[in-house]
């Protein structure tokens, strides 16, 4: 068993992935417990413990791998993701701040398919250039009058030109961070009578809805009509 310090790799995109996965896993388990009749606050507590425990088991297995190792930074972001859900349920009884995800294919995967994915579905998990992790919230949940609670502001983080985890210059490409601002929709705030449709909206709420976006990268701003 050994440690592995990858805290500076991939411009921390993989760490955001750990936080996002932990948050969503905690959210879905908590909803299942609440549906089963457990008190929402207890559900949040139990689900956060189970989510962190499950992800910790993966990290422990990595600790025995010759190619990897136990990552303290991965564990930190696992706790942050579950903690974000637990904190909000404990103090606000709702998720004011929500973690979201979006992905678009990039040409970088073709340059290093063994690392960034051999196909579209692999690239969703491996190509950080196409991933964007978002934090979405509605000002209506913060006391802003006349702001619909289903309409959210969203701030995202991504990278461009990142082909190797520990290098910002590889195969002639220079990597850079991307900071994004956009709008989003809280699908759980859409009133529907169908329980099936309500469940579908709840599941899909982990994904950010495509909207126009403002991107700041390489010391300049750019606007994109539709970003996902």
C-alpha positions in Angstrom: 0.0 0.0 0.0 1.4 3.4 -1.0 0.4 7.0 -1.5 0.3 8.8 -4.9 0.3 12.6 -5.1 -1.7 13.6 -8.3 -3.1 16.8 -6.9 -1.5 18.9 -9.7 -2.4 16.7 -12.6 -5.0 17.6 -15.2 -5.5 21.1 -13.8 -7.6 19.5 -11.1 -10.3 18.4 -13.5 -10.2 14.9 -12.1 -10.6 16.3 -8.6 -13.8 18.1 -9.7 -14.9 14.8 -11.1 -14.5 13.2 -7.7 -16.5 15.9 -6.0 -19.2 15.8 -8.6 -19.5 12.0 -8.5 -19.6 12.0 -4.7 -22.3 14.7 -4.6 -24.5 12.9 -7.1 -24.0 9.5 -5.5 -25.0 10.9 -2.1 -28.0 12.7 -3.7 -29.4 9.6 -5.3 -28.9 7.4 -2.3 -30.5 10.0 -0.1 -33.5 10.2 -2.4 -33.9 6.4 -2.3 -33.8 6.4 1.5 -36.3 9.3 1.7 -38.6 7.4 -0.6 -38.3 4.4 1.7 -39.6 6.4 4.6 -36.4 7.5 6.4 -36.3 11.1 7.6 -34.6 13.4 5.0 -31.8 14.6 7.4 -31.0 11.0 8.4 -31.2 10.0 4.8 -28.6 12.7 3.9 -26.3 11.5 6.8 -26.5 7.8 5.9 -26.1 8.4 2.2 -23.1 10.6 2.6 -21.4 8.0 4.7 -22.2 5.2 2.2 -21.0 7.3 -0.8 -17.7 8.2 0.9 -17.3 4.6 2.0 -17.8 3.3 -1.5 -15.4 5.8 -3.1 -12.9 5.1 -0.3 -12.9 1.4 -1.2 -11.9 2.4 -4.8 -9.1 4.6 -3.5 -7.8 1.8 -1.2 -7.7 -0.5 -4.2 -5.7 2.1 -6.1 -3.3 2.2 -3.1 -2.4 -1.4 -3.8 -2.0 -0.8 -7.6 1.6 -0.5 -8.9 0.4 2.0 -11.5 -1.5 4.3 -9.1 -1.7 4.8 -5.4 -3.9 6.1 -2.6 -4.6 9.8 -3.4 -5.2 12.0 -0.5 -6.5 14.8 -2.8 -9.0 12.4 -4.4 -10.3 11.6 -0.9 -10.5 15.2 0.0 -12.7 16.0 -3.0 -14.8 12.9 -2.3 -15.6 14.3 1.2 -16.2 17.8 -0.3 -18.8 16.4 -2.7 -20.8 14.5 -0.1 -20.3 17.2 2.4 -21.8 19.8 0.1 -25.0 17.7 -0.1 -25.1 16.9 3.6 -24.4 20.5 4.7 -27.3 21.9 2.6 -29.8 19.2 3.7 -28.8 19.7 7.3 -29.1 23.5 7.4 -31.5 24.4 4.5 -33.4 21.2 3.9 -32.8 21.7 0.2 -30.0 21.9 -2.4 -29.5 25.6 -3.1 -26.1 24.9 -4.7 -26.1 22.0 -7.2 -23.3 20.3 -9.0 -23.8 19.8 -12.7 -21.9 18.2 -15.6 -21.8 18.7 -19.3 -19.6 17.2 -22.1 -18.9 17.8 -25.8 -16.5 15.7 -28.0 -13.1 17.3 -28.8 -10.4 16.4 -31.4 -7.9 15.8 -28.7 -9.1 12.3 -28.0 -7.9 11.2 -31.4 -4.3 12.3 -30.5 -4.1 10.1 -27.4 -7.1 7.7 -27.5 -5.4 5.3 -25.0 -5.6 8.2 -22.4 -8.5 10.3 -23.6 -10.8 7.6 -24.9 -11.1 5.3 -27.9 -14.8 6.2 -28.5 -17.4 8.8 -27.5 -18.5 7.0 -24.4 -14.9 6.5 -23.1 -14.2 10.1 -23.8 -17.0 11.2 -21.6 -15.1 9.8 -18.7 -11.5 10.4 -19.9 -11.3 13.5 -22.0 -11.2 16.4 -19.6 -11.1 18.9 -22.5 -14.7 18.0 -23.3 -15.9 17.9 -19.7 -17.2 20.9 -17.8 -18.1 20.9 -14.1 -20.7 23.4 -13.0 -22.0 25.0 -9.8 -25.6 26.1 -10.4 -27.9 28.1 -8.1 -31.1 30.1 -8.3 -31.1 33.6 -6.9 -34.8 32.9 -6.1 -33.6 30.5 -3.4 -31.5 33.3 -1.9 -34.3 35.7 -1.4 -34.3 37.5 -4.7 -37.9 38.5 -5.4 -39.5 37.7 -8.7 -36.7 35.4 -9.8 -38.1 32.0 -10.8 -36.6 29.2 -8.7 -36.3 27.0 -11.8 -33.9 29.5 -13.5 -30.4 29.1 -12.3 -27.0 30.9 -12.7 -24.2 28.5 -13.5 -20.4 28.8 -13.2 -18.2 26.2 -14.8 -14.6 25.1 -15.1 -13.0 23.2 -18.0 -9.6 22.9 -19.8 -8.4 23.1 -23.4 -5.4 21.4 -25.0 -4.8 19.2 -22.0 -3.2 16.0 -23.4 -1.1 14.9 -20.5 -1.8 15.1 -16.8 1.5 16.4 -15.5 2.4 18.5 -18.5 0.9 21.8 -19.8 2.8 21.4 -23.1 2.5 18.2 -25.1 2.6 17.3 -28.8 2.8 21.0 -29.6 -0.4 21.9 -27.6 -0.4 24.3 -24.7 -3.2 23.7 -22.2 -5.2 26.4 -20.5 -8.1 26.6 -18.0 -11.5 27.8 -19.1 -13.9 29.6 -16.8 -17.5 29.8 -17.9 -20.7 31.6 -17.0 -24.1 30.4 -18.3 -27.7 29.8 -17.3 -29.3 26.5 -16.2 -32.6 25.0 -15.3 -33.5 23.2 -12.1 -35.6 20.4 -13.6 -36.8 19.4 -10.1 -38.7 22.8 -9.9 -40.8 22.0 -13.0 -44.2 20.9 -11.8 -45.5 17.8 -13.4 -48.3 15.4 -12.4 -46.6 12.2 -13.6 -44.5 10.5 -11.0 -42.5 8.8 -13.8 -41.7 12.1 -15.4 -40.8 13.6 -12.1 -38.3 10.8 -11.5 -36.9 11.3 -14.9 -36.4 15.0 -14.3 -34.7 14.2 -11.0 -32.2 11.9 -12.6 -31.5 14.3 -15.5 -30.9 17.2 -13.1 -27.3 16.1 -12.7 -26.7 17.3 -16.2 -26.6 21.0 -17.1 -29.1 22.2 -19.7 -27.4 23.6 -22.9 -27.5 27.4 -22.9 -25.4 30.3 -24.3 -22.2 30.7 -22.4 -19.5 33.3 -21.8 -16.0 31.7 -21.6 -12.8 33.3 -20.2 -9.6 31.6 -21.3 -6.1 32.8 -22.3 -6.9 36.3 -21.0 -9.8 36.9 -23.3 -13.6 36.5 -23.3 -15.6 34.6 -25.9 -19.3 33.9 -26.3 -20.7 30.7 -27.6 -24.4 30.6 -28.8 -25.0 27.1 -27.3 -22.6 25.3 -25.0 -22.8 21.9 -23.6 
